[in-house]
Amino acid sequence: MDTITPSQCRAARALLGWSQEELKDRSGVAKVTIADFERGARARAPYAETLRRLVAAFGSGGVMFMADGEISGGGPGVRLKGEARTNMHARAVS
């Protein structure tokens, strides 16, 4: 998936416990751009490279994005890959 919604971006950051500042550092996308995108102040279409960089950063953290209709009865979604879920659980238990 090469594009994400603002709510998927916020949800992915929440899953990983990343601030906008950390996402900026990992993606190379300006924090103001991330903030504007997450609140819907910027259209997605002109920012294909920006979205690709965000998706790549989240992917390196273990996040998968699901398109609308990809899962039964749900809209666009976010989840952690199996290994990332295991690692997050292990850190939470420690």
SULLINRA-V256726 format. One record per backbone hydrogen bond with DSSP energy under -0.5 kcal/mol. NH is the residue of the N-H (numbers start at 1). CO is the residue of the C=O. If there is no record, write none. Layout:
NH,CO  NH,CO
This chain:
9,5  10,6  11,7  12,8  13,9  14,10  15,11  16,12  17,13  18,13  23,19  24,20  25,21  26,22  27,23  28,24  34,30  35,31  36,32  37,33  38,34  39,35  40,37  41,36  42,36  47,44  48,45  51,47  52,48  53,49  54,50  55,51  56,52  57,53  58,54  59,55  60,56  61,57  61,58  62,59  63,58  64,79  66,77  69,74  70,67  74,71  77,66  79,64  81,62  85,81  86,82  87,83  88,84  89,85  90,86  91,87  92,88  93,89  94,90
